[in-house]
Amino acid sequence: MKKFKVGLVRVVTLSDQDLLNLHGRIIEDKFPQLEVTSKCIPNQPYGIHDDETELMAVPKILNLAKEWDDIDALIISCAGDPALKELKEVLSIPVIGAGESTAMLAMRYGKPYGVLGITEEAPVAYKNMFGENIVGTCKIDGITSTLDLMTDEGKEKVIRKAVELKEVGAEVIALACTGLATIGIARELERITGIPIIDPVLSEGAVTLFECIRKP
């Protein structure tokens, strides 16, 4: 079985190597043809959670991408897809964003869509792909950064938000923060709501494998 080397950018600054490599391990477990090396941007311990922090992160992501060589694809493991457009224009390898991957796969499962994340508005890829078919709001009440998700209280708030989106008519929920994959909550949300929940890290992994396989 051919293996593909993949770089993965985490948009939160992490000193814990287990946390840093978690998204890569999830991808390698589900898609064993991919070998993932993860790096994180500096000086953003709370990650990306609004326009200001995204603007701060973009040049850091661009610089980080230059540090890789000999990889078959690059993943931006963030639902906002920061620097994705810029990197697609300058790199000769596939560049995959969590947001565009999640939105694309969610469209297989019906509409309207619930978008569940930590930003006030749905990320750009979700709005572009889902259009007027988004119900409810995106932001989880009381959650201001990805770190807030890693608590029992944060998990309860995520569950309440998913139930709320189901109640207002969502037939599928697209998770709009890769931190939700970090806490591994998609399957539990699916059990509770009874509707498909699309995990961003699994989505980016699936699209990355496809892009690697289709390359000449």
LINNOR-V691793 format. One line per field, one symbol per residue. ss: DSSP state (h for helix, s for strand, l for the rest). psi: psi as a letter, one per 20 degrees, with the letter a starting at -180 (. if undefined). burial: I if it has 24 or more other C-alpha atoms within 12 Angstrom, else O. A space follows every 50 residues. Layout:
# LINNOR-V691793
ss = ???
psi = ???
burial = ???
This chain:
# LINNOR-V691793
ss = lllsssssssllllllhhhhlhhhhhhhhhlllsssssssllllllllll hhhhhhhhhhhhhhhlllllllsssslllllllhhhhhhhlllsssshhh hhhhhhhhhlllsssssllllllhhhhhhhlllsslllsllllllhhhhh lhhhhhhhhhhhhhhhhllllsssslllhhhhlllhhhhhhhhllssslh hhhhhhhhhhhhhhll
psi = ppqpppqpppjqpphohgggjggghgghghmiipoppqqqqqkmijbpjr hghghhhghhggghhiiqrlqhqppompiilpjggghhhiqirpppqhgh gggghhiijrrrpppobjqgqqqghggghhcjkpqargpppjpirhhhhk rhggghhgghgggghghjjpiqpopkpihhhgilighghhgghjrppoph hhghgghggghghip.
burial = OOOIIIIIIIIIIIOOOOIIIIIIIIIIOOIOOIIIIIIIIOOIOIIIII OOIIOIIIOIIIOIIOOIOOIIIIIIIIIIIIIIOOIOOOOOIIIIIIII IIIIIIIOOIIIIIIIIIIIIIIIIIIOIIOOIIIIIIIIIOIIIIIIIO OOOIIIIIIOIIIIIIOOIIIIIIIIIIIIIIIIIIOIIIOOIOIIIIII IIIIIIIIIOIIOOOO
